[in-house]
Amino acid sequence: MPFTREQIRESIERAGDEHWRALVRHHEDAYPASRPTPGDIAKAEAERLNGMKLEQDPNLELVESRVERLPTAVRITHIFQYKPSQTRLQTEPYTGYE
């Protein structure tokens, strides 16, 4: 089943409040310029992960998504758990959403 915007938001929130607040600040601090909203970023990240076909492996579970704020962008890293061995894996950090 493909990842959804809601699942990505929940995974960001599981990483801790500071990660969701980083997305909110990224959007709000740019005012009056327009940066993507946290919801827009969550939706784009769901599409990006689906494009990597990660949702097709039933052994992978999205544990959390970490957000780091940069001067004009955000860096997002998704943490997955490989169920058979309980090993945690992470995606390459993605920087964007200027």
C-alpha positions in Angstrom: 0.0 0.0 0.0 1.5 3.4 -1.0 2.6 5.8 1.6 0.3 8.7 2.3 0.8 12.3 3.5 -0.8 11.3 6.8 1.6 8.5 7.4 4.6 10.7 6.7 3.2 13.4 9.1 2.8 10.7 11.8 6.4 9.4 11.2 7.7 13.0 11.6 5.7 13.4 14.8 7.1 10.1 16.1 10.6 11.5 15.7 9.7 14.3 18.2 7.9 17.6 18.3 11.0 19.5 17.2 10.9 17.8 13.8 7.4 18.9 13.0 8.1 22.3 14.4 11.1 22.6 12.1 8.8 22.1 9.1 6.3 24.7 10.4 9.1 27.2 11.0 10.6 26.5 7.6 7.3 27.6 6.1 6.3 30.4 8.4 9.8 32.1 8.8 10.0 32.7 5.1 7.0 35.0 5.1 6.2 36.9 2.9 8.0 34.5 0.6 6.1 31.3 0.0 7.8 28.0 1.0 5.9 24.6 0.9 3.6 24.0 3.9 4.4 21.0 6.2 1.5 19.2 4.5 2.9 19.9 1.1 6.2 18.5 2.2 4.7 15.4 3.8 2.7 14.7 0.6 5.9 15.2 -1.6 7.8 12.9 0.7 5.1 10.2 0.4 5.4 10.4 -3.4 9.2 10.3 -3.2 9.2 7.2 -1.0 6.6 5.6 -3.3 8.8 6.3 -6.3 11.6 4.4 -4.6 9.2 1.4 -4.2 9.8 1.2 -0.5 6.2 0.6 0.2 6.3 -2.7 -1.8 8.5 -4.5 0.7 6.3 -6.0 3.5 9.4 -6.4 5.7 10.0 -2.6 5.9 8.2 -0.5 8.4 8.5 3.3 8.5 9.5 4.1 12.1 10.2 7.8 12.0 11.2 10.7 9.8 13.7 13.3 11.0 13.7 16.8 9.8 16.7 19.2 10.0 16.3 22.8 9.1 18.9 24.4 6.9 19.2 28.1 6.0 16.9 27.9 3.0 15.8 24.2 2.9 15.1 21.2 5.0 16.9 17.9 5.2 14.7 14.8 5.7 15.9 11.3 6.7 13.4 8.4 7.0 14.2 5.5 9.4 12.8 2.1 8.5 12.9 -1.1 10.5 13.6 -4.3 8.7 11.2 -6.6 10.5 13.0 -10.0 10.2 16.2 -8.8 11.9 14.8 -5.7 13.7 17.6 -3.8 12.0 17.0 -0.1 11.5 17.9 1.4 8.1 17.8 4.9 7.0 17.4 6.6 3.6 20.0 9.0 2.3 19.2 12.4 3.6 17.1 14.4 1.1 17.6 18.2 1.0 15.1 20.4 -0.7 11.8 22.2 -0.4 13.3 25.7 -0.7 
